[in-house]
């Protein structure tokens, strides 16, 4: 199995240890899981898609459709 050495500040290390302990995992298993999850997420933060509709603001509305004649011309490939 491959090994990885990381240099992180004390605050980050405390956070990692706390999060690993909360999930009942070793630091190595927790860090590997975080990296694996990041790869699988493809860059979207955890819970990102759960935010849809979370903003209570009446000014957020679906914009009207653009009339076809005003739409930008398309080019074929």
N, C-alpha and C positions, 0 to 999 in steps of 0.2 A: 504494500500500500504506500502511496506517495505521501510525503510530508510537506508541510508549508509552514514557514516562519513569518510571523507578522510583527511589525512594530506599531503599537497604538498608544495613544496617550492614556494616562491613568483613568480619566473619566470614562473613556470608551471601554476600557477593560472592565471597569466596575459594571457598566451597563451590560456587557456581554455575559459576565459571570452571573449577574442577577437574572437576566433573561433565560440563561441556560438552566439555572437552578429552578426557576419558576416552571419550566417545562420538564423538569426532572431528567435533564440530559447532561452528559459531560460537555465541557466547553468545546472539545473537538467535534462531537456529534452535532452540537447546536450550530457551530460555525459552518460545518459542511452543509447542514440543512438550509441555512440562510443563503448560502451561495447557490445551492441547487434550486431553491425556490425562486431566486432572482432570475436564474436562467430560464426557468419555466414560465415566469410571469412575462418575460419579454420586455422588461423595463417599467411596467405599470406598478405603481406603489400598491401595497396591500390595502384593500378596502376601497380603491379608487372608484370602481364601478358601483359601489354601494352608495356613492354620493349623489347619483342621479336623482334629481327632484328634492334634494335636501335644502335648497335655498328657498326661503319663504319670501319671495319678492314678486309682486304682481307685474313688474316691468319686464320680467323675463317671459317672453311669449314667442311662439313660432312665427318667424317672419312670413309675410305673404309670398306666394309663388311669384317668380319672375316671369313675365310674359315671354312666350317662346321667341317672339320676334326681337326681344331685347337681349336674349341670351347670347353669349359669345359664340362665334362660329367654331365649328369643330373641324379638325383635320383627321383624315384617315391615315392609318399607319401602313 
